Amino acid sequence: MSEVIAGITIPDTELVKSATELVRDAADETLFNHSRRVFLWGSLKAAARGLEVDPELAYVGGLFHDLGLTPKYATTNRRFEIDGAEAARTFLLEHGRSEEEARNVWLAIALHTTPEIPSYLAPETAVVTLGVETDVLGFDLHEITDEQRAEVVKAHPRPGFKNRILEAFYQGMANRPDTTFGTMNDDVLAHFDPSFQRANFVEIIKNNAWPE
């Protein structure tokens, strides 16, 4: 029987069950609950905005979006978003989804910390950012009823979430600081590490190898 939370159905399919098991195995409770909430918030907002979203793809996008922060999937030389995106693409192709579908979810995860752009792409890309912006940044909470909010948080609690997710971000990026250039993620490193030096876009332009 399918699980229903705040009116959103968790698809009762082998793909969804496999995705859940994979993320449960790799992530702690904070990241797992956050990832499920991202799927739920994103689905609620997508429905309210009239977006038709494939629920399996939305689920994988939500569940895998922070997988690159986990020790099992993190690399040391690329953005954590790309680690999760690559894992999701591989997973979807192995479960019979098309290249286009896998690419849309890849984009959803790779761009989930890049404001605005995902909203112009496929619904399966936009839905992940809608969920992330809700759970992490608290954007547009008025679009979700008090009843929906209570039901989602009851199913997937968020005790001390603000501090816990910041710590998860830091632990997942501290050993690859250069990958945060040009993203909001360098704010996290600067918060936790006073010695962190941000790369400066203007200085890179002014001091590059061109002679003028």
Buried (B, 14 or more C-beta within 10 A) or exposed (E): EEEEBBEBEBBEBEBBEBBBEBBEEBBEEBBBBBBBBBBBBBBBBBBEEEBEBBBBBBBBBBBBBBBBBBEEBBBEEBBBBBBBBBBBBEBBBEBEBEEEBBBBBBBBBBBBBBEEEBBEBBBBBBBBBBBBBBBBEEBEEEBBEEEBBEBBBEBBEBEEBEEBBBBBBBBBBBEBBEBBBEBEBBEBBBEBEEEBEEEEEEEEEEEEEEEE
